[in-house]
Amino acid sequence: MANPPSVDFTGKAPGEIEASIITLYEATSGRKIYPGDPVRLFLETIAAVIIQQRVLIDFSAKQNLLFYSSGNYLDQIGYMYGDDTERLPASQAIVTLRYTIAAPQLSVFTVPVGEQVTDGKIIFATTTELSIAPGSLYGDVTAKALIAGTAANGLLPGQIKTQVQPRPLVQSVANITTSSGGSAIEDDDNYRERIRLAPGQFSVAGPTAAYEFWARSASQEIDSVGVDSPVPGEVKVYPLMRGGVLPTNDILQAVDAVLNDDKIRPLTDKVEVLAPNAVNYNIDVQYWINNQVTVNTAAVQSAVQAAVQSYAAWQKSRIGQDIVPDELTKRMIDAGAKRVKIVEPLFTPVMPSEVAQDVIITVNYQGLENA
């Protein structure tokens, strides 16, 4: 979200407010008041109250603006766009479970909805009924954690494998995907971006903003969405998770379910939800520090290292963001480097279906150099 021009609804400079009150009093009373004068102390007390009131007035006015609004004030702005633009609640992690039976059956073997499986700490429950066809040995079903939040994320395939209540004929059950999608209640930054995209939801023509809005509504962990239409009538949507993490199949299915709802998808659109393609690159940089630097060089080195890491995080934070080495140079110099030599990366265009992903980061300090 681009930063709009800054705005202040009231002047809040303490010195200016005190000076205006004292000047007005002197002009009205016809006498000069000096520091220590009881009247001056009284006027400074009034000025302090006015300053606090102006701060509150400015804050209250800014809560009506999307960029500045926060908390419940931001919720109120969201309500103006309808029920679909409410803040997303804390969500549960999702995973795909594979049930394997001891022997093929002559009829359909059913695993009821709500069957619970655990890794020993967190319980997951199936969200739909699973039907294993006659002659088959296994079937897959989606399950959700019983608790909301991030604690149930990141369980690797095979870790969720214990039935809470063992079912006859079920030989084994285990997750075949990594659990993902669990998150806390939607934070202000993500919610603010969805509200900004909200007007797109009212179009029935399938604009980019509408697909972005609805895709982000599937999970508050989705931080960026790429939308592409390679041919008329076909739409490809590429969600990206926080921190530049590629989405799991479970997340892709959740987004697909939202976008292909009959009330959302334009009738003539064929929508496909895909993971972005990773454009791998390396960072290999050398840098020098001015020998006249007034701070500890170790502090500068630490700041430069942090700047390189922040660049890597920035580079993979959005779909279709070109690999721009000039941004890396800027961040390193802002952190205190005098001169920077970038071996890698080179400028690389990134398509709307792609995301830059760093692989190897090498940062070499070359010593002090004359100004």
Buried (B, 14 or more C-beta within 10 A) or exposed (E): EEEEEEEEBBEBEEEEBBEBBBEEBBEEEEEEBEEEEEBBEEBBEEBEEBBEEBEEEBBEBBBEEBBBBBEEBBBEBBEEBEEBBBBBEBBBBBBBBBBBBEEEBEEEBEBEEEBBBBBEEBBBBBBEEBEBEEEBBBBEBBBBBEBBBBEBBEBEBEBBBBBEEEBEEBEEBBBBBBBBBBBBEBBBEBBBBBBBBBBBBEEEEBBBBBBBBBBBBBBBBBBBBBBBBEEEEEBBBBBBBBEBBBBBBBBBBBBBEBBBEEEBBBEEBEBBBBBBEBBEBEBBBBBBBBEEBEEEBEEBBEBBBEBBBEBBEBBBBBBBBBBBBEBBBBBBBEBBBBBBEBEBBEEEEBBBBBBBBBEEBEBEBEEEEEE
